[in-house]
Amino acid sequence: MARVIIELPEHFLFTTDIPIYIGHINYGHHLDNAALIGLLSEARVRFFKSLGYTELDVEGVGIVVADAAMQYKSEAFHGETLVFQITPADFNKYGCDLMWQASDKASGREVARGKTGILFFDYTARRPAPVPEGFRQRTQG
């Protein structure tokens, strides 16, 4: 079976630090894969907040996660702090990918990388919505 390979951009728009708590650790004594998804969700919420948005209000529409891919690079452990970097890429009519990387703050060791496909969504009409132009302009320069 072919492995998932994620190519990262040269620069990220947003960075945030998130500590690994004991509840994030599995029986192998390292970061649980489901916990990483939860930490990534927290990083995504912080990314939108840094732009003045919430996941339910980006220029009047919300977002939904359409797909996700991740590639693990190393273990992470209780007490470490992960640095999440996020940037939008590959815009289309209704969404984009949020490219991300998580690294240990103290050592710089890469823990994981990936992409989360987001779809802008009109929750009132219950249908996809075009990428808000203000979001595109703020994140593409």
A tleap script that builds the chain and sets N, CA, C and O, in Angstrom:
source leaprc.protein.ff14SB
mol = sequence {
  NMET ALA ARG VAL ILE ILE GLU LEU PRO GLU
  HIE PHE LEU PHE THR THR ASP ILE PRO ILE
  TYR ILE GLY HIE ILE ASN TYR GLY HIE HIE
  LEU ASP ASN ALA ALA LEU ILE GLY LEU LEU
  SER GLU ALA ARG VAL ARG PHE PHE LYS SER
  LEU GLY TYR THR GLU LEU ASP VAL GLU GLY
  VAL GLY ILE VAL VAL ALA ASP ALA ALA MET
  GLN TYR LYS SER GLU ALA PHE HIE GLY GLU
  THR LEU VAL PHE GLN ILE THR PRO ALA ASP
  PHE ASN LYS TYR GLY CYS ASP LEU MET TRP
  GLN ALA SER ASP LYS ALA SER GLY ARG GLU
  VAL ALA ARG GLY LYS THR GLY ILE LEU PHE
  PHE ASP TYR THR ALA ARG ARG PRO ALA PRO
  VAL PRO GLU GLY PHE ARG GLN ARG THR GLN
  CGLY
}
set mol.1.N position { 0.843 -1.179 0.000 }
set mol.1.CA position { 0.000 0.000 0.000 }
set mol.1.C position { 0.887 1.241 0.000 }
set mol.1.O position { 1.877 1.309 0.728 }
set mol.2.N position { 0.526 2.206 -0.813 }
set mol.2.CA position { 1.285 3.451 -0.875 }
set mol.2.C position { 1.086 4.255 0.402 }
set mol.2.O position { -0.023 4.309 0.933 }
set mol.3.N position { 2.136 4.873 0.894 }
set mol.3.CA position { 2.078 5.702 2.096 }
set mol.3.C position { 1.646 7.119 1.723 }
set mol.3.O position { 1.847 7.564 0.593 }
set mol.4.N position { 1.062 7.806 2.667 }
set mol.4.CA position { 0.682 9.205 2.485 }
set mol.4.C position { 1.949 10.051 2.575 }
set mol.4.O position { 2.718 9.936 3.530 }
set mol.5.N position { 2.154 10.892 1.584 }
set mol.5.CA position { 3.291 11.816 1.562 }
set mol.5.C position { 2.718 13.228 1.482 }
set mol.5.O position { 1.970 13.543 0.557 }
set mol.6.N position { 3.059 14.064 2.430 }
set mol.6.CA position { 2.569 15.445 2.481 }
set mol.6.C position { 3.741 16.383 2.206 }
set mol.6.O position { 4.738 16.363 2.928 }
set mol.7.N position { 3.624 17.193 1.174 }
set mol.7.CA position { 4.625 18.222 0.884 }
set mol.7.C position { 4.165 19.520 1.548 }
set mol.7.O position { 3.045 19.980 1.326 }
set mol.8.N position { 5.037 20.096 2.357 }
set mol.8.CA position { 4.682 21.312 3.090 }
set mol.8.C position { 5.101 22.566 2.327 }
set mol.8.O position { 6.059 22.539 1.555 }
set mol.9.N position { 4.383 23.656 2.546 }
set mol.9.CA position { 4.792 24.936 1.952 }
set mol.9.C position { 6.034 25.472 2.653 }
set mol.9.O position { 6.395 25.009 3.734 }
set mol.10.N position { 6.677 26.442 2.036 }
set mol.10.CA position { 7.874 27.045 2.632 }
set mol.10.C position { 7.545 27.900 3.845 }
set mol.10.O position { 8.332 27.967 4.789 }
set mol.11.N position { 6.396 28.549 3.828 }
set mol.11.CA position { 6.024 29.480 4.894 }
set mol.11.C position { 4.620 29.160 5.403 }
set mol.11.O position { 3.762 28.687 4.657 }
set mol.12.N position { 4.411 29.429 6.681 }
set mol.12.CA position { 3.102 29.265 7.301 }
set mol.12.C position { 2.609 30.621 7.774 }
set mol.12.O position { 3.399 31.473 8.181 }
set mol.13.N position { 1.308 30.815 7.718 }
set mol.13.CA position { 0.679 32.075 8.096 }
set mol.13.C position { 0.487 32.200 9.608 }
set mol.13.O position { 0.468 33.310 10.139 }
set mol.14.N position { 0.346 31.074 10.299 }
set mol.14.CA position { -0.060 31.086 11.705 }
set mol.14.C position { 0.719 30.047 12.487 }
set mol.14.O position { 1.012 28.964 11.979 }
set mol.15.N position { 1.059 30.385 13.741 }
set mol.15.CA position { 1.748 29.461 14.644 }
set mol.15.C position { 1.129 29.569 16.026 }
set mol.15.O position { 0.816 30.664 16.492 }
set mol.16.N position { 0.951 28.412 16.687 }
set mol.16.CA position { 0.450 28.397 18.058 }
set mol.16.C position { 1.070 27.225 18.817 }
set mol.16.O position { 1.362 26.184 18.229 }
set mol.17.N position { 1.266 27.397 20.103 }
set mol.17.CA position { 1.829 26.358 20.971 }
set mol.17.C position { 0.714 25.692 21.768 }
set mol.17.O position { -0.146 26.366 22.335 }
set mol.18.N position { 0.738 24.345 21.805 }
set mol.18.CA position { -0.257 23.595 22.562 }
set mol.18.C position { 0.458 22.501 23.347 }
set mol.18.O position { 1.146 21.669 22.755 }
set mol.19.N position { 0.306 22.489 24.677 }
set mol.19.CA position { 0.972 21.461 25.486 }
set mol.19.C position { 0.288 20.097 25.360 }
set mol.19.O position { -0.912 20.006 25.100 }
set mol.20.N position { 1.076 19.054 25.549 }
set mol.20.CA position { 0.552 17.692 25.573 }
set mol.20.C position { 0.295 17.318 27.035 }
set mol.20.O position { 1.216 17.299 27.852 }
set mol.21.N position { -0.959 17.024 27.349 }
set mol.21.CA position { -1.355 16.636 28.692 }
set mol.21.C position { -1.409 15.119 28.812 }
set mol.21.O position { -1.368 14.412 27.805 }
set mol.22.N position { -1.500 14.627 30.018 }
set mol.22.CA position { -1.520 13.187 30.262 }
set mol.22.C position { -2.698 12.512 29.556 }
set mol.22.O position { -2.583 11.363 29.130 }
set mol.23.N position { -3.812 13.203 29.430 }
set mol.23.CA position { -4.972 12.646 28.737 }
set mol.23.C position { -4.763 12.456 27.246 }
set mol.23.O position { -5.560 11.782 26.595 }
set mol.24.N position { -3.712 13.033 26.696 }
set mol.24.CA position { -3.389 12.883 25.274 }
set mol.24.C position { -2.527 11.649 24.999 }
set mol.24.O position { -2.247 11.328 23.844 }
set mol.25.N position { -2.113 10.965 26.055 }
set mol.25.CA position { -1.155 9.864 25.937 }
set mol.25.C position { -1.888 8.522 25.911 }
set mol.25.O position { -2.863 8.331 26.638 }
set mol.26.N position { -1.418 7.593 25.074 }
set mol.26.CA position { -2.044 6.275 24.977 }
set mol.26.C position { -1.228 5.210 25.704 }
set mol.26.O position { -0.247 5.528 26.375 }
set mol.27.N position { -1.625 3.963 25.574 }
set mol.27.CA position { -0.957 2.875 26.280 }
set mol.27.C position { 0.483 2.668 25.827 }
set mol.27.O position { 1.251 2.014 26.532 }
set mol.28.N position { 0.869 3.201 24.677 }
set mol.28.CA position { 2.259 3.142 24.215 }
set mol.28.C position { 3.121 4.238 24.824 }
set mol.28.O position { 4.305 4.356 24.507 }
set mol.29.N position { 2.518 5.042 25.705 }
set mol.29.CA position { 3.202 6.122 26.419 }
set mol.29.C position { 3.626 7.271 25.506 }
set mol.29.O position { 4.562 8.007 25.816 }
set mol.30.N position { 2.931 7.415 24.382 }
set mol.30.CA position { 3.177 8.557 23.503 }
set mol.30.C position { 1.833 9.149 23.065 }
set mol.30.O position { 0.773 8.614 23.390 }
set mol.31.N position { 1.893 10.247 22.332 }
set mol.31.CA position { 0.696 10.963 21.886 }
set mol.31.C position { -0.212 10.036 21.089 }
set mol.31.O position { 0.216 9.423 20.110 }
set mol.32.N position { -1.457 9.939 21.510 }
set mol.32.CA position { -2.455 9.127 20.828 }
set mol.32.C position { -2.863 9.797 19.517 }
set mol.32.O position { -2.972 11.021 19.456 }
set mol.33.N position { -3.087 9.003 18.471 }
set mol.33.CA position { -3.431 9.592 17.173 }
set mol.33.C position { -4.758 10.342 17.214 }
set mol.33.O position { -4.898 11.366 16.547 }
set mol.34.N position { -5.724 9.863 17.973 }
set mol.34.CA position { -6.996 10.584 18.098 }
set mol.34.C position { -6.796 11.900 18.843 }
set mol.34.O position { -7.452 12.896 18.538 }
set mol.35.N position { -5.897 11.904 19.812 }
set mol.35.CA position { -5.605 13.135 20.549 }
set mol.35.C position { -4.941 14.161 19.637 }
set mol.35.O position { -5.194 15.359 19.764 }
set mol.36.N position { -4.092 13.698 18.715 }
set mol.36.CA position { -3.469 14.630 17.775 }
set mol.36.C position { -4.534 15.338 16.946 }
set mol.36.O position { -4.418 16.535 16.683 }
set mol.37.N position { -5.564 14.617 16.536 }
set mol.37.CA position { -6.645 15.238 15.771 }
set mol.37.C position { -7.340 16.305 16.624 }
set mol.37.O position { -7.692 17.371 16.120 }
set mol.38.N position { -7.534 16.019 17.903 }
set mol.38.CA position { -8.128 17.015 18.797 }
set mol.38.C position { -7.248 18.238 18.963 }
set mol.38.O position { -7.746 19.364 18.970 }
set mol.39.N position { -5.945 18.030 19.098 }
set mol.39.CA position { -5.012 19.159 19.207 }
set mol.39.C position { -5.001 19.976 17.924 }
set mol.39.O position { -4.933 21.205 17.962 }
set mol.40.N position { -5.069 19.294 16.797 }
set mol.40.CA position { -5.133 19.986 15.508 }
set mol.40.C position { -6.413 20.818 15.399 }
set mol.40.O position { -6.392 21.929 14.870 }
set mol.41.N position { -7.512 20.281 15.896 }
set mol.41.CA position { -8.772 21.045 15.897 }
set mol.41.C position { -8.636 22.313 16.724 }
set mol.41.O position { -9.118 23.372 16.323 }
set mol.42.N position { -7.982 22.213 17.879 }
set mol.42.CA position { -7.729 23.399 18.701 }
set mol.42.C position { -6.870 24.404 17.937 }
set mol.42.O position { -7.148 25.603 17.968 }
set mol.43.N position { -5.846 23.935 17.263 }
set mol.43.CA position { -4.978 24.831 16.484 }
set mol.43.C position { -5.773 25.514 15.369 }
set mol.43.O position { -5.574 26.699 15.104 }
set mol.44.N position { -6.665 24.779 14.720 }
set mol.44.CA position { -7.485 25.348 13.646 }
set mol.44.C position { -8.413 26.436 14.186 }
set mol.44.O position { -8.568 27.487 13.564 }
set mol.45.N position { -9.031 26.184 15.348 }
set mol.45.CA position { -9.895 27.199 15.973 }
set mol.45.C position { -9.081 28.456 16.273 }
set mol.45.O position { -9.547 29.569 16.032 }
set mol.46.N position { -7.880 28.285 16.792 }
set mol.46.CA position { -7.010 29.427 17.087 }
set mol.46.C position { -6.604 30.168 15.813 }
set mol.46.O position { -6.508 31.395 15.817 }
set mol.47.N position { -6.364 29.432 14.722 }
set mol.47.CA position { -6.035 30.055 13.440 }
set mol.47.C position { -7.168 30.979 13.006 }
set mol.47.O position { -6.931 32.141 12.674 }
set mol.48.N position { -8.392 30.471 13.008 }
set mol.48.CA position { -9.525 31.311 12.599 }
set mol.48.C position { -9.705 32.493 13.545 }
set mol.48.O position { -9.994 33.605 13.103 }
set mol.49.N position { -9.536 32.256 14.848 }
set mol.49.CA position { -9.662 33.344 15.823 }
set mol.49.C position { -8.616 34.430 15.578 }
set mol.49.O position { -8.901 35.614 15.758 }
set mol.50.N position { -7.410 34.039 15.170 }
set mol.50.CA position { -6.353 35.025 14.900 }
set mol.50.C position { -6.720 35.954 13.749 }
set mol.50.O position { -6.191 37.060 13.639 }
set mol.51.N position { -7.629 35.497 12.896 }
set mol.51.CA position { -8.097 36.302 11.765 }
set mol.51.C position { -9.393 37.037 12.089 }
set mol.51.O position { -9.940 37.746 11.245 }
set mol.52.N position { -9.884 36.863 13.330 }
set mol.52.CA position { -11.128 37.523 13.730 }
set mol.52.C position { -12.377 36.731 13.393 }
set mol.52.O position { -13.477 37.283 13.378 }
set mol.53.N position { -12.217 35.436 13.121 }
set mol.53.CA position { -13.340 34.587 12.739 }
set mol.53.C position { -13.586 33.495 13.783 }
set mol.53.O position { -12.781 33.275 14.688 }
set mol.54.N position { -14.728 32.822 13.624 }
set mol.54.CA position { -14.976 31.547 14.287 }
set mol.54.C position { -15.244 30.542 13.172 }
set mol.54.O position { -15.430 30.926 12.017 }
set mol.55.N position { -15.264 29.270 13.515 }
set mol.55.CA position { -15.537 28.262 12.490 }
set mol.55.C position { -16.986 28.311 12.000 }
set mol.55.O position { -17.316 27.716 10.975 }
set mol.56.N position { -17.842 29.017 12.728 }
set mol.56.CA position { -19.229 29.190 12.287 }
set mol.56.C position { -19.479 30.535 11.628 }
set mol.56.O position { -20.574 30.785 11.123 }
set mol.57.N position { -18.471 31.407 11.629 }
set mol.57.CA position { -18.649 32.730 11.019 }
set mol.57.C position { -17.348 33.234 10.411 }
set mol.57.O position { -16.552 33.915 11.057 }
set mol.58.N position { -17.165 32.880 9.161 }
set mol.58.CA position { -16.064 33.411 8.356 }
set mol.58.C position { -16.726 34.250 7.275 }
set mol.58.O position { -17.151 33.741 6.238 }
set mol.59.N position { -16.801 35.544 7.542 }
set mol.59.CA position { -17.470 36.454 6.600 }
set mol.59.C position { -18.919 36.021 6.348 }
set mol.59.O position { -19.426 36.162 5.235 }
set mol.60.N position { -19.584 35.495 7.385 }
set mol.60.CA position { -21.002 35.154 7.279 }
set mol.60.C position { -21.310 33.701 6.976 }
set mol.60.O position { -22.477 33.310 6.990 }
set mol.61.N position { -20.291 32.883 6.699 }
set mol.61.CA position { -20.521 31.453 6.486 }
set mol.61.C position { -19.606 30.656 7.411 }
set mol.61.O position { -18.635 31.193 7.943 }
set mol.62.N position { -19.913 29.387 7.598 }
set mol.62.CA position { -19.098 28.540 8.442 }
set mol.62.C position { -18.173 27.662 7.628 }
set mol.62.O position { -18.039 27.824 6.415 }
set mol.63.N position { -17.538 26.730 8.317 }
set mol.63.CA position { -16.714 25.742 7.625 }
set mol.63.C position { -17.108 24.350 8.088 }
set mol.63.O position { -17.680 24.184 9.165 }
set mol.64.N position { -16.804 23.368 7.282 }
set mol.64.CA position { -16.855 21.966 7.668 }
set mol.64.C position { -15.557 21.333 7.184 }
set mol.64.O position { -14.981 21.753 6.181 }
set mol.65.N position { -15.110 20.322 7.909 }
set mol.65.CA position { -13.936 19.577 7.470 }
set mol.65.C position { -14.408 18.548 6.450 }
set mol.65.O position { -15.269 17.718 6.745 }
set mol.66.N position { -13.840 18.608 5.253 }
set mol.66.CA position { -14.243 17.716 4.167 }
set mol.66.C position { -13.360 16.477 4.078 }
set mol.66.O position { -13.836 15.399 3.724 }
set mol.67.N position { -12.085 16.626 4.397 }
set mol.67.CA position { -11.169 15.492 4.385 }
set mol.67.C position { -9.927 15.850 5.181 }
set mol.67.O position { -9.689 17.012 5.511 }
set mol.68.N position { -9.147 14.834 5.478 }
set mol.68.CA position { -7.922 15.070 6.235 }
set mol.68.C position { -6.916 13.977 5.895 }
set mol.68.O position { -7.275 12.825 5.650 }
set mol.69.N position { -5.653 14.372 5.889 }
set mol.69.CA position { -4.558 13.417 5.705 }
set mol.69.C position { -3.442 13.839 6.639 }
set mol.69.O position { -3.192 15.031 6.819 }
set mol.70.N position { -2.762 12.850 7.241 }
set mol.70.CA position { -1.644 13.178 8.114 }
set mol.70.C position { -0.541 12.161 7.948 }
set mol.70.O position { -0.770 11.010 7.577 }
set mol.71.N position { 0.650 12.613 8.230 }
set mol.71.CA position { 1.847 11.786 8.128 }
set mol.71.C position { 2.622 11.965 9.426 }
set mol.71.O position { 3.042 13.073 9.759 }
set mol.72.N position { 2.806 10.878 10.149 }
set mol.72.CA position { 3.538 10.934 11.406 }
set mol.72.C position { 5.034 10.866 11.131 }
set mol.72.O position { 5.485 10.107 10.274 }
set mol.73.N position { 5.801 11.674 11.873 }
set mol.73.CA position { 7.246 11.725 11.703 }
set mol.73.C position { 8.001 11.230 12.930 }
set mol.73.O position { 9.105 10.701 12.799 }
set mol.74.N position { 7.427 11.392 14.123 }
set mol.74.CA position { 8.081 10.937 15.347 }
set mol.74.C position { 7.056 10.887 16.472 }
set mol.74.O position { 5.940 11.390 16.341 }
set mol.75.N position { 7.453 10.276 17.569 }
set mol.75.CA position { 6.598 10.234 18.742 }
set mol.75.C position { 6.597 11.603 19.429 }
set mol.75.O position { 7.507 12.413 19.247 }
set mol.76.N position { 5.551 11.834 20.222 }
set mol.76.CA position { 5.490 12.998 21.096 }
set mol.76.C position { 5.038 12.498 22.458 }
set mol.76.O position { 4.337 11.492 22.556 }
set mol.77.N position { 5.445 13.211 23.522 }
set mol.77.CA position { 5.277 12.688 24.868 }
set mol.77.C position { 4.665 13.714 25.819 }
set mol.77.O position { 4.697 14.919 25.571 }
set mol.78.N position { 4.104 13.195 26.920 }
set mol.78.CA position { 3.540 14.034 27.966 }
set mol.78.C position { 4.569 15.070 28.408 }
set mol.78.O position { 5.746 14.758 28.592 }
set mol.79.N position { 4.110 16.298 28.573 }
set mol.79.CA position { 4.978 17.378 29.028 }
set mol.79.C position { 5.613 18.178 27.912 }
set mol.79.O position { 6.097 19.286 28.143 }
set mol.80.N position { 5.618 17.634 26.701 }
set mol.80.CA position { 6.142 18.407 25.573 }
set mol.80.C position { 5.094 19.427 25.127 }
set mol.80.O position { 3.903 19.277 25.399 }
set mol.81.N position { 5.554 20.443 24.451 }
set mol.81.CA position { 4.664 21.430 23.849 }
set mol.81.C position { 4.829 21.333 22.347 }
set mol.81.O position { 5.940 21.393 21.821 }
set mol.82.N position { 3.698 21.181 21.662 }
set mol.82.CA position { 3.736 21.129 20.207 }
set mol.82.C position { 3.525 22.512 19.628 }
set mol.82.O position { 2.655 23.259 20.075 }
set mol.83.N position { 4.320 22.844 18.640 }
set mol.83.CA position { 4.159 24.068 17.869 }
set mol.83.C position { 3.416 23.680 16.595 }
set mol.83.O position { 3.949 22.952 15.757 }
set mol.84.N position { 2.195 24.164 16.452 }
set mol.84.CA position { 1.406 23.928 15.238 }
set mol.84.C position { 1.556 25.139 14.332 }
set mol.84.O position { 1.396 26.281 14.763 }
set mol.85.N position { 1.866 24.870 13.073 }
set mol.85.CA position { 1.918 25.909 12.046 }
set mol.85.C position { 0.842 25.576 11.015 }
set mol.85.O position { 0.680 24.419 10.627 }
set mol.86.N position { 0.116 26.588 10.578 }
set mol.86.CA position { -1.001 26.383 9.648 }
set mol.86.C position { -0.954 27.449 8.565 }
set mol.86.O position { -0.618 28.605 8.825 }
set mol.87.N position { -1.294 27.044 7.345 }
set mol.87.CA position { -1.481 28.010 6.264 }
set mol.87.C position { -2.464 27.441 5.247 }
set mol.87.O position { -2.437 26.240 4.976 }
set mol.88.N position { -3.329 28.274 4.679 }
set mol.88.CA position { -4.235 27.804 3.625 }
set mol.88.C position { -3.474 27.624 2.308 }
set mol.88.O position { -2.489 28.313 2.043 }
set mol.89.N position { -3.954 26.687 1.494 }
set mol.89.CA position { -3.361 26.417 0.184 }
set mol.89.C position { -4.419 25.795 -0.722 }
set mol.89.O position { -5.477 25.374 -0.254 }
set mol.90.N position { -4.136 25.741 -1.991 }
set mol.90.CA position { -4.982 25.041 -2.967 }
set mol.90.C position { -6.448 25.448 -2.884 }
set mol.90.O position { -7.326 24.602 -2.716 }
set mol.91.N position { -6.704 26.739 -3.003 }
set mol.91.CA position { -8.077 27.228 -2.986 }
set mol.91.C position { -8.845 26.708 -4.201 }
set mol.91.O position { -8.289 26.559 -5.289 }
set mol.92.N position { -10.128 26.438 -3.992 }
set mol.92.CA position { -11.048 26.145 -5.091 }
set mol.92.C position { -12.291 26.997 -4.861 }
set mol.92.O position { -12.281 27.873 -3.997 }
set mol.93.N position { -13.346 26.763 -5.607 }
set mol.93.CA position { -14.537 27.603 -5.501 }
set mol.93.C position { -15.148 27.596 -4.104 }
set mol.93.O position { -15.614 28.632 -3.628 }
set mol.94.N position { -15.151 26.438 -3.442 }
set mol.94.CA position { -15.858 26.296 -2.170 }
set mol.94.C position { -14.968 26.065 -0.955 }
set mol.94.O position { -15.481 25.922 0.155 }
set mol.95.N position { -13.666 26.024 -1.132 }
set mol.95.CA position { -12.835 25.746 0.022 }
set mol.95.C position { -11.358 25.800 -0.279 }
set mol.95.O position { -10.918 26.381 -1.271 }
set mol.96.N position { -10.598 25.168 0.617 }
set mol.96.CA position { -9.145 25.123 0.476 }
set mol.96.C position { -8.610 24.042 1.404 }
set mol.96.O position { -9.350 23.443 2.184 }
set mol.97.N position { -7.328 23.811 1.301 }
set mol.97.CA position { -6.642 22.938 2.247 }
set mol.97.C position { -5.980 23.800 3.307 }
set mol.97.O position { -5.424 24.854 2.998 }
set mol.98.N position { -6.036 23.359 4.543 }
set mol.98.CA position { -5.226 23.955 5.598 }
set mol.98.C position { -4.035 23.029 5.794 }
set mol.98.O position { -4.168 21.940 6.353 }
set mol.99.N position { -2.880 23.466 5.334 }
set mol.99.CA position { -1.650 22.706 5.493 }
set mol.99.C position { -1.143 22.957 6.909 }
set mol.99.O position { -1.240 24.073 7.419 }
set mol.100.N position { -0.598 21.910 7.547 }
set mol.100.CA position { -0.144 22.085 8.926 }
set mol.100.C position { 1.065 21.207 9.219 }
set mol.100.O position { 1.325 20.201 8.558 }
set mol.101.N position { 1.783 21.638 10.237 }
set mol.101.CA position { 2.916 20.890 10.750 }
set mol.101.C position { 2.918 21.034 12.260 }
set mol.101.O position { 2.631 22.108 12.789 }
set mol.102.N position { 3.245 19.936 12.963 }
set mol.102.CA position { 3.379 19.958 14.416 }
set mol.102.C position { 4.785 19.503 14.777 }
set mol.102.O position { 5.243 18.446 14.341 }
set mol.103.N position { 5.471 20.325 15.590 }
set mol.103.CA position { 6.844 20.023 16.008 }
set mol.103.C position { 6.989 20.243 17.500 }
set mol.103.O position { 6.270 21.050 18.090 }
set mol.104.N position { 7.930 19.517 18.118 }
set mol.104.CA position { 8.226 19.727 19.529 }
set mol.104.C position { 8.904 21.079 19.694 }
set mol.104.O position { 9.879 21.379 19.006 }
set mol.105.N position { 8.388 21.890 20.604 }
set mol.105.CA position { 8.908 23.239 20.784 }
set mol.105.C position { 10.368 23.246 21.254 }
set mol.105.O position { 11.169 24.043 20.766 }
set mol.106.N position { 10.713 22.375 22.185 }
set mol.106.CA position { 12.055 22.397 22.774 }
set mol.106.C position { 13.138 21.943 21.801 }
set mol.106.O position { 14.210 22.544 21.738 }
set mol.107.N position { 12.865 20.901 21.055 }
set mol.107.CA position { 13.904 20.314 20.197 }
set mol.107.C position { 13.765 20.673 18.721 }
set mol.107.O position { 14.731 20.568 17.965 }
set mol.108.N position { 12.564 21.098 18.303 }
set mol.108.CA position { 12.309 21.337 16.886 }
set mol.108.C position { 11.979 20.067 16.115 }
set mol.108.O position { 11.729 20.128 14.911 }
set mol.109.N position { 11.973 18.916 16.785 }
set mol.109.CA position { 11.679 17.636 16.148 }
set mol.109.C position { 10.273 17.657 15.545 }
set mol.109.O position { 9.300 17.980 16.227 }
set mol.110.N position { 10.177 17.310 14.266 }
set mol.110.CA position { 8.876 17.240 13.627 }
set mol.110.C position { 8.137 16.009 14.131 }
set mol.110.O position { 8.684 14.906 14.140 }
set mol.111.N position { 6.893 16.203 14.551 }
set mol.111.CA position { 6.057 15.123 15.057 }
set mol.111.C position { 5.096 14.641 13.971 }
set mol.111.O position { 4.957 13.436 13.761 }
set mol.112.N position { 4.435 15.566 13.282 }
set mol.112.CA position { 3.465 15.187 12.252 }
set mol.112.C position { 3.237 16.357 11.309 }
set mol.112.O position { 3.541 17.509 11.621 }
set mol.113.N position { 2.699 16.026 10.163 }
set mol.113.CA position { 2.323 17.040 9.177 }
set mol.113.C position { 1.069 16.557 8.462 }
set mol.113.O position { 0.751 15.368 8.476 }
set mol.114.N position { 0.372 17.478 7.845 }
set mol.114.CA position { -0.820 17.045 7.143 }
set mol.114.C position { -1.552 18.182 6.472 }
set mol.114.O position { -1.071 19.311 6.371 }
set mol.115.N position { -2.740 17.829 6.019 }
set mol.115.CA position { -3.629 18.810 5.413 }
set mol.115.C position { -5.052 18.465 5.809 }
set mol.115.O position { -5.433 17.298 5.902 }
set mol.116.N position { -5.816 19.504 6.036 }
set mol.116.CA position { -7.238 19.362 6.332 }
set mol.116.C position { -7.993 20.131 5.270 }
set mol.116.O position { -7.843 21.348 5.157 }
set mol.117.N position { -8.800 19.439 4.494 }
set mol.117.CA position { -9.617 20.106 3.482 }
set mol.117.C position { -10.835 20.711 4.144 }
set mol.117.O position { -11.597 20.014 4.815 }
set mol.118.N position { -11.019 22.015 3.956 }
set mol.118.CA position { -12.208 22.654 4.514 }
set mol.118.C position { -13.118 23.136 3.391 }
set mol.118.O position { -12.671 23.534 2.315 }
set mol.119.N position { -14.386 23.084 3.682 }
set mol.119.CA position { -15.426 23.513 2.774 }
set mol.119.C position { -16.190 24.629 3.483 }
set mol.119.O position { -16.628 24.455 4.621 }
set mol.120.N position { -16.350 25.751 2.832 }
set mol.120.CA position { -17.179 26.815 3.409 }
set mol.120.C position { -18.631 26.404 3.236 }
set mol.120.O position { -19.021 25.850 2.208 }
set mol.121.N position { -19.428 26.689 4.272 }
set mol.121.CA position { -20.760 26.111 4.343 }
set mol.121.C position { -21.750 27.111 4.897 }
set mol.121.O position { -21.513 27.739 5.928 }
set mol.122.N position { -22.871 27.249 4.194 }
set mol.122.CA position { -23.982 28.080 4.642 }
set mol.122.C position { -24.880 27.192 5.497 }
set mol.122.O position { -25.645 26.381 4.977 }
set mol.123.N position { -24.778 27.354 6.808 }
set mol.123.CA position { -25.528 26.486 7.715 }
set mol.123.C position { -27.035 26.754 7.680 }
set mol.123.O position { -27.821 25.872 8.025 }
set mol.124.N position { -27.447 27.945 7.275 }
set mol.124.CA position { -28.880 28.244 7.167 }
set mol.124.C position { -29.481 27.519 5.965 }
set mol.124.O position { -30.538 26.897 6.071 }
set mol.125.N position { -28.802 27.604 4.824 }
set mol.125.CA position { -29.287 26.953 3.604 }
set mol.125.C position { -28.875 25.483 3.533 }
set mol.125.O position { -29.385 24.737 2.696 }
set mol.126.N position { -27.949 25.059 4.413 }
set mol.126.CA position { -27.448 23.679 4.444 }
set mol.126.C position { -26.806 23.275 3.112 }
set mol.126.O position { -27.083 22.207 2.566 }
set mol.127.N position { -25.931 24.174 2.600 }
set mol.127.CA position { -25.233 23.862 1.352 }
set mol.127.C position { -23.878 24.566 1.310 }
set mol.127.O position { -23.656 25.541 2.028 }
set mol.128.N position { -22.977 24.068 0.467 }
set mol.128.CA position { -21.665 24.715 0.329 }
set mol.128.C position { -21.806 26.169 -0.096 }
set mol.128.O position { -22.757 26.551 -0.779 }
set mol.129.N position { -20.835 26.965 0.327 }
set mol.129.CA position { -20.811 28.394 -0.014 }
set mol.129.C position { -19.444 28.711 -0.631 }
set mol.129.O position { -18.445 28.078 -0.293 }
set mol.130.N position { -19.408 29.685 -1.526 }
set mol.130.CA position { -18.121 30.079 -2.095 }
set mol.130.C position { -17.157 30.589 -1.015 }
set mol.130.O position { -17.576 31.096 0.025 }
set mol.131.N position { -15.872 30.441 -1.289 }
set mol.131.CA position { -14.854 30.964 -0.372 }
set mol.131.C position { -15.094 32.459 -0.201 }
set mol.131.O position { -15.148 33.184 -1.195 }
set mol.132.N position { -15.239 32.936 1.023 }
set mol.132.CA position { -15.417 34.380 1.229 }
set mol.132.C position { -14.203 35.146 0.713 }
set mol.132.O position { -13.061 34.804 1.022 }
set mol.133.N position { -14.464 36.173 -0.067 }
set mol.133.CA position { -13.370 36.934 -0.679 }
set mol.133.C position { -12.467 37.571 0.368 }
set mol.133.O position { -11.253 37.640 0.176 }
set mol.134.N position { -13.038 38.034 1.463 }
set mol.134.CA position { -12.227 38.622 2.527 }
set mol.134.C position { -11.256 37.621 3.124 }
set mol.134.O position { -10.109 37.968 3.407 }
set mol.135.N position { -11.695 36.387 3.318 }
set mol.135.CA position { -10.813 35.339 3.832 }
set mol.135.C position { -9.695 35.059 2.836 }
set mol.135.O position { -8.531 34.951 3.220 }
set mol.136.N position { -10.044 34.943 1.566 }
set mol.136.CA position { -9.042 34.679 0.536 }
set mol.136.C position { -8.000 35.797 0.499 }
set mol.136.O position { -6.801 35.526 0.427 }
set mol.137.N position { -8.444 37.023 0.548 }
set mol.137.CA position { -7.511 38.160 0.499 }
set mol.137.C position { -6.626 38.215 1.732 }
set mol.137.O position { -5.433 38.497 1.619 }
set mol.138.N position { -7.182 37.954 2.902 }
set mol.138.CA position { -6.396 38.021 4.164 }
set mol.138.C position { -5.372 36.912 4.258 }
set mol.138.O position { -4.344 37.078 4.915 }
set mol.139.N position { -5.624 35.799 3.624 }
set mol.139.CA position { -4.724 34.651 3.776 }
set mol.139.C position { -3.814 34.422 2.578 }
set mol.139.O position { -2.863 33.646 2.673 }
set mol.140.N position { -4.076 35.063 1.477 }
set mol.140.CA position { -3.223 34.896 0.300 }
set mol.140.C position { -2.355 36.113 0.036 }
set mol.140.O position { -1.601 36.140 -0.938 }
set mol.141.N position { -2.452 37.112 0.888 }
set mol.141.CA position { -1.584 38.272 0.749 }
set mol.141.C position { -2.183 39.363 0.049 }
set mol.141.O position { -1.549 40.402 -0.133 }
savepdb mol mol.pdb
quit
